[in-house]
């Protein structure tokens, strides 16, 4: 024990213990974690000069502060906080004092904890401590009020301790099992979740297999009753448990029947929510699909699983469409001051490319009127927005594509933690910011400047072809295609531009990686070599070393990430429509490519 306050050698006699007022110890000290009250009493006793009482109170408070981990064999008690009290701090004198304190302590939870610790630490081992610990752990009443407030953990520790004793603990284990069976039979006739909790407990601790079969049948029947009554929450709880009970007793067919009805419950509730909440219905249908996929293939034909899955997937499509239609459009009205400011920016951008004699210089000015994306800045902005909108950040989100497919699901943001769910939440905000930035750049900067540029200059195809010929960035056999796609943009045919440009950008990435001896293909078992897609190329570890981090970020968010415009993948799968093929994102990719070509020429000139 920590001796900074109380001397380890301080002797507390049995006579002192006999006269100690144990009734000051709170009855719910363990269940309600009231260990701090003993610390307070210890401080009062110390101030009054009663160091022996202070030592007893501090020791019992420290013992009470430990966290019980009932499933751990070697370390069932752990410190409440890092560097706080642990059983390793207990000295020989502390253990001796705990032995003397056992008899007058009548609180079962505290008594079981002390006897358990004595069993763990005293050598040679004394079975009496283990038996007393098991008896104390299993002395509590099994009822709904206390089971989930710690009594389940006490029973679990008692069972695991009895199992650990093997033959020596068999009688104790049988006594606990009979007590559990009695409670199960009692709650079997009642509604509620207590029966489920007890069955789950009985199953997890590996009790009698033949009795598990009995409880599996009862649980299954009750699940079907709840399903018939459309009490889906209870039905699913019982059916899921019955599936596990059947599986543990080697009744695979019955286990799969339970899963089938469990999926049916999800599907029925999805049907009920389809008209008022497509998003919730979609989630329920998806849960049904995931449950059906747990059924092994050899059992699927008999149950018609594949038919049900196909039907559910059609339901998911319908639900997602409803979800999109049920969404509330949020609009923002700009103030006159905002409109004036944006008009000023548009005028500045137009002026930037105006009154320029050389068309080449005008193109150069056109590609410099806006900044391309800076990865770290955008991520920092997203985190700042989330910290200012905590309520929104705490909610999970689902993203839908334009054709009503779910393309992303994100858990609530975990502030102050580096986790996958937190990264996903940040990236969702990043994409919202990117869409807003693209709209601003295109509508306020690029398009006004482009209109001014074309009003003062003619952009011939031959000029763009010359630029691509001179650019060290463009592969020699792709110069015409790049020039053609750039020219289509100057003709305001951005749909044609993006259809020509996107495959060339993918090839450009492939060529650059190959020039650095990076493999861009896969080899199958028959020796057939296949090129991998752009998503895989950009995710290669070597790509982060070869490409500028901001350009790599732009390629990912604009071309391959389903949360973004996803232009490459949508184009490849024929999912680009009239609107998305000429969207602001498509215009930005066209402008960004022109900027790349011009910058490559400037860089080449500087190097020369």
C-alpha positions as CSV (number, residue, x, y, z in Angstrom):
1,X,0.0,0.0,0.0
2,X,1.1,3.6,-0.6
3,X,2.8,4.6,2.7
4,X,3.2,8.3,2.0
5,X,0.4,9.1,4.5
6,X,0.2,6.0,6.7
7,X,3.1,4.2,8.1
8,X,3.2,0.5,7.0
9,X,4.6,-0.5,10.3
10,X,1.7,1.1,12.2
11,X,0.2,-1.8,14.2
12,X,-3.6,-2.2,14.4
13,X,-4.5,-4.7,17.1
14,X,-7.4,-7.1,17.1
15,X,-8.8,-5.3,20.1
16,X,-8.8,-2.0,18.2
17,X,-10.6,-3.7,15.3
18,X,-13.2,-5.2,17.7
19,X,-14.1,-1.7,18.8
20,X,-14.0,-0.1,15.4
21,X,-17.3,1.3,14.1
22,X,-17.7,-0.6,10.8
23,X,-21.3,0.7,10.4
24,X,-19.7,4.0,9.1
25,X,-18.8,2.1,5.9
26,X,-21.6,2.8,3.2
27,X,-23.6,-0.3,2.4
28,X,-23.3,0.3,-1.3
29,X,-19.6,1.2,-1.2
30,X,-18.8,-1.1,-4.1
31,X,-21.9,-0.9,-6.3
32,X,-22.1,2.9,-6.1
33,X,-18.3,3.5,-6.1
34,X,-18.4,5.4,-2.8
35,X,-14.8,4.6,-1.9
36,X,-14.1,8.4,-1.7
37,X,-16.2,8.6,1.4
38,X,-13.8,6.3,3.2
39,X,-10.9,8.6,2.1
40,X,-12.8,11.6,3.6
41,X,-13.4,9.7,6.8
42,X,-9.7,8.7,6.9
43,X,-8.6,12.4,6.6
44,X,-10.9,13.3,9.4
45,X,-9.6,10.5,11.6
46,X,-6.0,11.6,10.8
47,X,-6.8,15.2,11.8
48,X,-8.1,14.0,15.1
49,X,-4.9,12.0,15.7
50,X,-6.6,8.6,15.2
51,X,-4.0,7.1,12.8
52,X,-5.2,3.5,13.3
53,X,-8.7,4.3,12.2
54,X,-7.3,6.3,9.4
55,X,-5.2,3.4,8.2
56,X,-8.2,1.0,8.3
57,X,-10.4,3.5,6.4
58,X,-7.7,4.3,3.8
59,X,-7.0,0.6,3.2
60,X,-10.6,-0.3,2.8
61,X,-11.2,2.8,0.6
62,X,-8.3,1.7,-1.6
63,X,-9.6,-1.8,-1.9
64,X,-13.0,-0.5,-2.8
65,X,-11.6,1.8,-5.5
66,X,-10.4,-1.0,-7.7
67,X,-12.1,-1.9,-10.9
68,X,-13.3,-5.5,-11.2
69,X,-12.6,-7.3,-14.5
70,X,-14.4,-10.6,-13.9
71,X,-13.2,-12.2,-17.1
72,X,-9.5,-11.8,-16.2
73,X,-7.8,-14.8,-14.6
74,X,-4.5,-13.2,-13.7
75,X,-5.6,-9.6,-13.0
76,X,-9.2,-9.4,-12.0
77,X,-8.6,-6.1,-10.2
78,X,-7.1,-3.1,-11.9
79,X,-6.4,0.5,-10.7
80,X,-9.2,3.0,-11.2
81,X,-6.9,5.5,-12.8
82,X,-3.4,5.3,-14.1
83,X,-0.8,5.3,-11.3
84,X,-3.5,5.0,-8.7
85,X,-3.8,2.2,-6.1
86,X,-3.3,-1.4,-7.3
87,X,-3.1,-4.7,-5.4
88,X,0.6,-4.7,-6.0
89,X,0.9,-1.9,-3.5
90,X,-0.3,-4.1,-0.7
91,X,2.4,-5.1,1.8
92,X,2.6,-8.1,4.1
93,X,1.3,-5.9,6.9
94,X,-1.7,-4.8,4.8
95,X,-2.6,-8.4,4.0
96,X,-2.4,-9.3,7.7
97,X,-4.7,-6.3,8.6
98,X,-7.2,-7.4,5.8
99,X,-7.3,-10.9,7.4
100,X,-8.3,-9.4,10.7
101,X,-10.9,-7.1,9.1
102,X,-12.7,-10.0,7.4
103,X,-14.8,-11.2,10.3
104,X,-16.5,-7.9,11.3
105,X,-17.2,-6.8,7.7
106,X,-20.7,-7.9,6.7
107,X,-21.1,-6.1,3.3
108,X,-20.9,-9.1,0.8
109,X,-19.4,-7.1,-2.1
110,X,-16.6,-5.8,0.1
111,X,-16.1,-9.1,1.8
112,X,-15.8,-10.9,-1.5
113,X,-13.3,-8.4,-2.7
114,X,-11.1,-8.8,0.4
115,X,-11.2,-12.6,0.3
116,X,-10.5,-12.7,-3.4
117,X,-7.4,-10.5,-2.9
118,X,-6.2,-12.6,-0.1
119,X,-6.6,-15.7,-2.3
120,X,-4.7,-14.0,-5.1
121,X,-1.8,-12.7,-3.0
122,X,-1.2,-14.9,0.1
123,X,1.3,-17.7,-0.3
124,X,0.9,-20.6,0.2
125,X,-2.6,-20.6,-1.4
126,X,-5.5,-21.0,1.1
127,X,-8.6,-22.5,-0.5
128,X,-10.8,-21.1,2.3
129,X,-10.3,-17.6,0.9
130,X,-11.4,-18.8,-2.6
131,X,-14.5,-20.5,-1.2
132,X,-15.4,-17.5,0.9
133,X,-14.9,-15.2,-2.1
134,X,-17.2,-17.4,-4.3
135,X,-19.9,-17.6,-1.6
136,X,-19.8,-13.8,-1.2
137,X,-19.8,-13.1,-4.9
138,X,-22.9,-15.3,-5.4
139,X,-24.8,-14.2,-2.4
140,X,-26.6,-11.4,-4.1
141,X,-30.2,-11.6,-5.2
142,X,-30.7,-12.2,-8.9
143,X,-33.2,-9.5,-10.0
144,X,-33.8,-6.8,-12.6
145,X,-32.9,-4.0,-10.2
146,X,-29.4,-5.1,-9.4
147,X,-28.3,-7.5,-12.1
148,X,-27.0,-4.8,-14.6
149,X,-25.6,-2.7,-11.7
150,X,-22.7,-5.0,-10.9
151,X,-24.3,-8.2,-9.6
152,X,-23.7,-9.9,-12.9
153,X,-20.0,-9.1,-12.6
154,X,-19.9,-10.5,-9.1
155,X,-21.5,-13.8,-10.2
156,X,-19.2,-14.0,-13.2
157,X,-16.1,-13.6,-11.0
158,X,-17.5,-16.2,-8.7
159,X,-18.1,-18.6,-11.6
160,X,-14.7,-18.1,-13.2
161,X,-13.0,-18.5,-9.8
162,X,-14.8,-21.8,-9.2
163,X,-13.8,-23.0,-12.7
164,X,-10.2,-22.1,-12.0
165,X,-10.3,-24.3,-8.9
166,X,-11.3,-27.3,-11.2
167,X,-12.5,-30.2,-9.1
168,X,-12.1,-28.3,-5.8
169,X,-14.6,-25.7,-7.0
170,X,-17.1,-28.1,-8.6
171,X,-19.6,-28.0,-5.7
172,X,-19.5,-24.2,-5.6
173,X,-20.0,-24.1,-9.4
174,X,-23.0,-26.4,-9.3
175,X,-24.6,-24.3,-6.5
176,X,-24.3,-21.2,-8.6
177,X,-25.7,-23.0,-11.7
178,X,-28.7,-24.2,-9.7
179,X,-29.3,-20.6,-8.5
180,X,-29.1,-19.3,-12.1
181,X,-31.5,-22.1,-13.3
182,X,-34.0,-21.2,-10.7
183,X,-33.9,-17.5,-11.7
184,X,-34.1,-18.5,-15.4
185,X,-37.2,-20.6,-14.8
186,X,-38.8,-17.7,-12.9
187,X,-38.1,-15.0,-15.5
188,X,-39.0,-17.4,-18.4
189,X,-42.7,-16.6,-17.6
190,X,-42.2,-12.8,-17.5
191,X,-41.8,-10.1,-20.1
192,X,-38.7,-8.0,-20.2
193,X,-35.0,-8.5,-20.8
194,X,-33.9,-10.2,-17.6
195,X,-34.5,-13.7,-19.0
196,X,-32.3,-12.7,-22.0
197,X,-29.5,-11.4,-19.8
198,X,-29.5,-14.6,-17.7
199,X,-29.5,-16.8,-20.8
200,X,-26.7,-14.8,-22.3
201,X,-24.8,-15.1,-19.0
202,X,-25.5,-18.8,-18.8
203,X,-24.3,-19.4,-22.4
204,X,-21.1,-17.3,-22.1
205,X,-19.9,-19.1,-19.0
206,X,-20.3,-22.5,-20.6
207,X,-22.8,-24.2,-18.4
208,X,-24.7,-27.5,-19.1
209,X,-25.2,-28.2,-22.8
210,X,-28.5,-30.1,-22.4
211,X,-30.1,-27.3,-20.5
212,X,-28.9,-24.8,-23.1
213,X,-31.0,-26.8,-25.7
214,X,-34.1,-26.3,-23.5
215,X,-33.5,-22.6,-23.1
216,X,-32.8,-22.2,-26.9
217,X,-36.3,-23.7,-27.7
218,X,-38.0,-21.4,-25.1
219,X,-36.1,-18.3,-26.4
220,X,-36.9,-19.2,-30.0
221,X,-40.6,-19.6,-29.3
222,X,-40.8,-16.3,-27.4
223,X,-39.0,-14.6,-30.3
224,X,-41.6,-15.8,-32.7
225,X,-44.4,-14.7,-30.4
226,X,-43.0,-11.1,-30.2
227,X,-42.5,-11.2,-34.0
228,X,-46.2,-12.1,-34.5
229,X,-47.1,-9.1,-32.2
230,X,-44.8,-6.8,-34.3
231,X,-42.7,-6.2,-31.1
232,X,-39.6,-6.2,-33.3
233,X,-37.1,-4.9,-30.6
234,X,-38.0,-7.9,-28.3
235,X,-38.3,-10.3,-31.2
236,X,-34.8,-9.6,-32.5
237,X,-33.3,-9.8,-29.0
238,X,-34.8,-13.3,-28.4
239,X,-34.2,-14.6,-32.0
240,X,-30.5,-13.4,-32.0
241,X,-29.9,-15.2,-28.6
242,X,-31.7,-18.3,-29.7
243,X,-29.5,-18.5,-32.8
244,X,-26.4,-18.4,-30.5
245,X,-27.9,-20.9,-28.1
246,X,-28.7,-23.4,-30.9
247,X,-25.2,-22.9,-32.4
248,X,-23.5,-23.6,-29.1
249,X,-25.5,-26.9,-28.8
250,X,-24.7,-28.0,-32.3
251,X,-28.1,-27.4,-33.8
252,X,-27.1,-25.5,-36.9
253,X,-30.4,-25.8,-38.8
254,X,-32.4,-24.3,-35.9
255,X,-29.7,-21.6,-35.5
256,X,-30.1,-20.6,-39.1
257,X,-33.9,-20.6,-38.8
258,X,-33.5,-18.1,-36.0
259,X,-31.4,-15.9,-38.1
260,X,-33.9,-16.1,-41.0
261,X,-36.7,-14.9,-38.7
262,X,-34.4,-12.3,-37.2
263,X,-33.8,-10.9,-40.7
264,X,-37.6,-11.0,-41.3
265,X,-38.1,-8.8,-38.3
266,X,-35.7,-6.2,-39.7
267,X,-37.4,-6.4,-43.1
268,X,-40.9,-6.0,-41.6
269,X,-39.9,-3.0,-39.6
270,X,-38.2,-1.5,-42.6
271,X,-41.5,-1.9,-44.5
272,X,-43.3,-0.1,-41.7
273,X,-40.9,2.9,-41.9
274,X,-40.6,3.1,-45.7
275,X,-43.2,5.8,-46.2
276,X,-42.2,8.1,-43.3
277,X,-38.4,7.6,-43.2
278,X,-36.6,6.1,-46.1
279,X,-33.2,6.5,-44.4
280,X,-34.3,4.4,-41.4
281,X,-36.0,1.8,-43.7
282,X,-32.8,1.5,-45.7
283,X,-30.8,0.9,-42.5
284,X,-33.3,-1.8,-41.4
285,X,-33.2,-3.5,-44.8
286,X,-29.4,-3.5,-44.8
287,X,-29.4,-5.0,-41.3
288,X,-31.7,-7.8,-42.7
289,X,-29.2,-8.5,-45.5
290,X,-26.3,-8.7,-43.1
291,X,-28.1,-11.2,-40.9
292,X,-29.0,-13.4,-43.9
293,X,-25.4,-13.4,-45.1
294,X,-24.5,-15.1,-41.8
295,X,-26.4,-18.2,-42.9
296,X,-24.0,-20.7,-44.4
297,X,-24.3,-21.3,-48.2
298,X,-25.4,-25.0,-47.7
299,X,-28.5,-23.9,-45.9
300,X,-29.5,-21.0,-48.2
301,X,-31.4,-22.8,-50.9
302,X,-33.8,-24.5,-48.4
303,X,-34.6,-21.1,-46.8
304,X,-34.7,-19.1,-50.0
305,X,-32.0,-16.8,-48.7
306,X,-30.7,-15.5,-52.1
307,X,-34.3,-14.6,-53.2
308,X,-34.8,-12.7,-49.9
309,X,-31.5,-10.8,-50.3
310,X,-32.3,-9.7,-53.8
311,X,-35.8,-8.5,-52.7
312,X,-34.2,-6.6,-49.8
313,X,-31.7,-4.9,-52.1
314,X,-34.5,-3.7,-54.3
315,X,-36.1,-2.4,-51.1
316,X,-32.9,-0.6,-50.2
317,X,-32.9,1.2,-53.6
318,X,-36.5,2.3,-53.0
319,X,-35.8,3.4,-49.4
320,X,-32.8,5.4,-50.5
321,X,-34.8,7.1,-53.2
322,X,-37.4,8.0,-50.6
323,X,-34.7,9.2,-48.2
324,X,-33.4,11.7,-50.8
325,X,-36.9,12.9,-51.6
326,X,-37.7,13.3,-47.9
327,X,-34.6,15.4,-47.2
328,X,-35.2,19.1,-46.4
329,X,-33.3,21.4,-48.7
330,X,-31.3,24.0,-46.8
331,X,-30.7,27.3,-48.6
332,X,-28.8,30.4,-47.7
333,X,-29.7,33.9,-48.6
334,X,-26.7,36.2,-49.1
335,X,-26.9,39.7,-47.7
336,X,-26.4,42.7,-50.0
337,X,-23.0,43.2,-48.5
338,X,-22.0,39.6,-49.4
339,X,-23.4,40.0,-52.9
340,X,-21.4,43.3,-53.3
341,X,-18.2,41.6,-52.1
342,X,-18.6,38.6,-54.5
343,X,-19.4,41.0,-57.4
344,X,-16.2,42.9,-56.5
345,X,-14.1,39.7,-56.5
346,X,-15.6,38.7,-59.9
347,X,-14.8,42.1,-61.3
348,X,-11.2,41.8,-60.0
349,X,-10.8,38.4,-61.6
350,X,-12.2,39.7,-64.9
351,X,-9.8,42.7,-64.8
352,X,-6.9,40.4,-64.1
353,X,-7.2,38.8,-67.6
354,X,-8.4,41.9,-69.4
355,X,-6.3,44.3,-71.6
356,X,-3.5,41.8,-72.1
357,X,-1.9,41.9,-75.6
358,X,-0.6,38.3,-75.7
359,X,-3.0,35.4,-75.6
360,X,-0.4,33.2,-74.0
361,X,0.0,35.8,-71.2
362,X,-3.7,36.0,-70.8
363,X,-3.9,32.2,-70.4
364,X,-1.1,32.4,-67.8
365,X,-3.1,35.1,-65.9
366,X,-6.2,33.0,-66.2
367,X,-4.6,30.0,-64.4
368,X,-3.3,32.2,-61.6
369,X,-6.5,33.9,-60.6
370,X,-7.4,31.3,-58.0
371,X,-5.4,29.1,-55.6
372,X,-5.6,25.3,-55.9
373,X,-6.5,23.3,-52.8
374,X,-4.0,23.1,-49.9
375,X,-4.6,19.8,-48.1
376,X,-3.5,20.8,-44.6
377,X,-5.4,24.1,-44.7
378,X,-8.6,22.4,-45.7
379,X,-8.4,19.7,-43.0
380,X,-7.6,22.3,-40.4
381,X,-10.6,24.4,-41.5
382,X,-12.8,21.2,-41.2
383,X,-11.6,20.5,-37.7
384,X,-12.3,24.1,-36.7
385,X,-15.8,24.0,-38.1
386,X,-16.5,20.8,-36.2
387,X,-15.3,22.2,-32.9
388,X,-17.6,25.1,-33.4
389,X,-20.6,22.9,-34.3
390,X,-20.3,20.2,-31.6
391,X,-24.0,19.0,-31.7
392,X,-23.8,18.3,-35.5
393,X,-20.4,16.6,-35.1
394,X,-21.8,14.2,-32.4
395,X,-24.3,12.8,-34.9
396,X,-23.5,9.8,-37.2
397,X,-24.1,10.5,-40.9
398,X,-25.0,8.7,-44.1
399,X,-24.1,10.0,-47.6
400,X,-26.2,9.2,-50.6
401,X,-25.1,9.4,-54.3
402,X,-27.3,11.1,-56.9
403,X,-28.7,7.7,-57.9
404,X,-29.7,6.9,-54.3
405,X,-26.8,4.6,-53.4
406,X,-25.3,4.8,-49.9
407,X,-21.7,5.7,-50.5
408,X,-20.5,6.5,-47.0
409,X,-21.4,6.0,-43.3
410,X,-19.7,7.8,-40.6
411,X,-19.8,7.4,-36.8
412,X,-20.0,10.4,-34.4
413,X,-16.8,12.4,-34.2
414,X,-14.7,11.6,-31.1
415,X,-13.2,14.9,-29.9
416,X,-9.6,14.6,-28.8
417,X,-9.1,11.1,-30.1
418,X,-7.2,9.9,-33.1
419,X,-9.4,7.1,-34.5
420,X,-10.8,5.9,-37.8
421,X,-14.2,7.2,-37.0
422,X,-12.8,10.6,-36.2
423,X,-10.8,10.7,-39.4
424,X,-14.0,9.8,-41.4
425,X,-16.0,12.5,-39.7
426,X,-13.3,15.1,-40.5
427,X,-13.1,14.0,-44.1
428,X,-16.9,14.3,-44.5
429,X,-16.6,17.9,-43.3
430,X,-13.6,18.3,-45.7
431,X,-15.8,17.3,-48.6
432,X,-18.5,19.7,-47.6
433,X,-15.9,22.5,-47.6
434,X,-14.5,21.4,-50.9
435,X,-17.9,21.5,-52.6
436,X,-18.4,25.0,-51.3
437,X,-14.9,26.1,-52.3
438,X,-15.3,24.7,-55.8
439,X,-18.6,26.6,-56.2
440,X,-17.0,29.8,-55.1
441,X,-13.9,29.4,-57.3
442,X,-15.9,28.5,-60.4
443,X,-18.8,30.9,-60.1
444,X,-17.0,33.9,-58.7
445,X,-13.5,33.6,-60.1
446,X,-13.1,31.2,-63.0
447,X,-16.2,31.7,-65.2
448,X,-16.2,35.5,-65.0
449,X,-12.5,35.5,-66.0
450,X,-13.1,32.9,-68.7
451,X,-15.9,35.0,-70.3
452,X,-13.7,38.1,-70.3
453,X,-10.7,36.2,-71.7
454,X,-12.8,34.8,-74.6
455,X,-14.3,38.2,-75.3
456,X,-10.9,39.6,-75.9
457,X,-9.0,36.6,-77.4
458,X,-9.5,33.7,-79.7
459,X,-8.0,30.4,-78.3
460,X,-7.1,28.3,-81.3
461,X,-6.7,24.6,-81.0
462,X,-3.2,24.9,-82.5
463,X,-2.0,27.1,-79.7
464,X,-3.1,24.6,-77.0
465,X,-1.5,21.8,-79.0
466,X,1.8,23.7,-79.0
467,X,1.5,24.2,-75.3
468,X,1.0,20.4,-74.8
469,X,3.9,19.6,-77.1
470,X,6.2,21.9,-75.1
471,X,5.0,20.7,-71.7
472,X,7.4,18.1,-70.2
473,X,4.4,16.8,-68.2
474,X,2.3,15.5,-71.1
475,X,3.3,12.1,-72.6
476,X,4.3,12.4,-76.3
477,X,1.5,10.1,-77.5
478,X,-1.2,12.0,-75.5
479,X,-0.6,15.6,-76.5
480,X,-3.4,15.8,-79.0
481,X,-5.9,14.3,-76.5
482,X,-4.9,16.8,-73.8
483,X,-5.0,19.7,-76.2
484,X,-8.4,18.6,-77.5
485,X,-9.9,18.3,-73.9
486,X,-8.5,21.8,-73.0
487,X,-9.9,23.3,-76.2
488,X,-13.4,21.9,-75.5
489,X,-13.3,23.8,-72.2
490,X,-12.6,27.0,-74.0
491,X,-15.7,26.2,-76.1
492,X,-17.7,25.8,-72.9
493,X,-18.3,22.2,-73.7
494,X,-17.1,20.9,-70.3
495,X,-18.9,17.5,-70.7
496,X,-16.7,16.6,-73.7
497,X,-13.7,18.1,-71.9
498,X,-14.1,15.9,-68.8
499,X,-14.8,12.7,-70.8
500,X,-11.6,13.3,-72.8
501,X,-9.5,14.6,-69.9
502,X,-10.2,12.1,-67.0
503,X,-8.7,9.0,-68.7
504,X,-5.7,11.0,-69.7
505,X,-5.1,12.2,-66.1
506,X,-5.2,8.5,-65.0
507,X,-2.7,7.6,-67.7
508,X,-0.5,10.5,-66.6
509,X,-0.4,9.2,-63.1
510,X,0.4,5.7,-64.4
511,X,3.2,7.0,-66.6
512,X,4.8,9.0,-63.8
513,X,4.7,6.0,-61.4
514,X,6.2,3.7,-64.1
515,X,9.0,6.2,-64.7
516,X,9.9,5.7,-61.0
517,X,9.9,1.9,-61.4
518,X,6.6,1.5,-59.5
519,X,4.5,-1.4,-60.6
520,X,1.0,-0.3,-61.9
521,X,-0.3,-3.8,-62.7
522,X,-1.4,-7.0,-61.0
523,X,-0.6,-10.5,-62.0
524,X,-3.2,-13.3,-61.7
525,X,-2.7,-17.0,-61.2
526,X,-2.6,-17.6,-64.9
527,X,0.1,-15.0,-65.5
528,X,-2.4,-12.4,-67.0
529,X,-1.2,-8.9,-66.2
530,X,-3.9,-6.3,-65.6
531,X,-3.6,-2.5,-65.0
532,X,-5.0,-1.3,-61.7
533,X,-7.4,1.6,-61.5
534,X,-6.7,5.2,-60.5
535,X,-7.9,4.7,-56.9
536,X,-5.3,2.0,-56.4
537,X,-2.5,4.0,-58.1
538,X,-3.2,7.1,-55.9
539,X,-3.3,4.9,-52.7
540,X,0.2,3.5,-53.4
541,X,2.6,4.3,-50.7
542,X,5.1,5.5,-53.3
543,X,2.7,8.0,-54.6
544,X,3.0,10.2,-51.5
545,X,6.8,10.4,-52.2
546,X,6.5,11.2,-55.9
547,X,3.6,13.6,-56.1
548,X,3.1,16.9,-54.4
549,X,0.8,16.3,-51.4
550,X,-1.7,19.0,-52.5
551,X,-2.0,17.7,-56.0
552,X,-2.4,14.1,-54.8
553,X,-5.1,15.3,-52.4
554,X,-6.9,17.0,-55.2
555,X,-6.8,14.0,-57.5
556,X,-8.2,11.8,-54.7
557,X,-11.0,14.1,-53.6
558,X,-12.1,15.1,-57.1
559,X,-11.6,11.9,-59.1
560,X,-11.8,8.7,-56.9
561,X,-13.3,9.3,-53.5
562,X,-17.0,8.4,-53.5
563,X,-17.7,11.2,-51.0
564,X,-16.5,13.7,-53.5
565,X,-17.4,14.3,-57.2
566,X,-15.8,10.9,-58.0
567,X,-15.5,11.9,-61.6
568,X,-13.2,9.1,-62.7
569,X,-15.2,6.3,-61.3
570,X,-18.6,7.7,-62.3
571,X,-17.3,8.3,-65.8
572,X,-15.9,4.8,-66.0
573,X,-19.2,3.2,-64.9
574,X,-21.4,5.4,-67.0
575,X,-22.9,7.2,-64.0
576,X,-22.1,10.8,-65.2
577,X,-25.3,12.5,-66.3
578,X,-25.8,15.8,-68.2
579,X,-25.5,17.8,-65.0
580,X,-22.6,16.2,-63.3
581,X,-20.5,16.0,-66.5
582,X,-20.6,19.8,-66.7
583,X,-20.7,20.5,-63.0
584,X,-18.4,23.0,-61.2
585,X,-16.2,20.1,-60.2
586,X,-15.7,19.1,-63.8
587,X,-14.9,22.7,-64.7
588,X,-12.4,22.9,-61.8
589,X,-10.6,19.7,-63.0
590,X,-10.4,21.2,-66.5
591,X,-9.0,24.5,-65.1
592,X,-6.6,22.7,-62.8
593,X,-5.2,20.6,-65.7
594,X,-4.7,23.8,-67.7
595,X,-2.9,25.2,-64.7
596,X,-0.7,22.1,-64.5
597,X,0.3,22.4,-68.1
598,X,1.2,26.1,-67.9
599,X,3.1,25.6,-64.6
600,X,5.1,22.7,-66.1
601,X,6.2,25.0,-69.0
602,X,7.3,27.7,-66.5
603,X,9.1,25.2,-64.4
604,X,10.8,23.8,-67.5
605,X,11.8,27.3,-68.6
606,X,13.3,28.1,-65.1
607,X,15.3,24.9,-65.1
608,X,16.7,25.7,-68.6
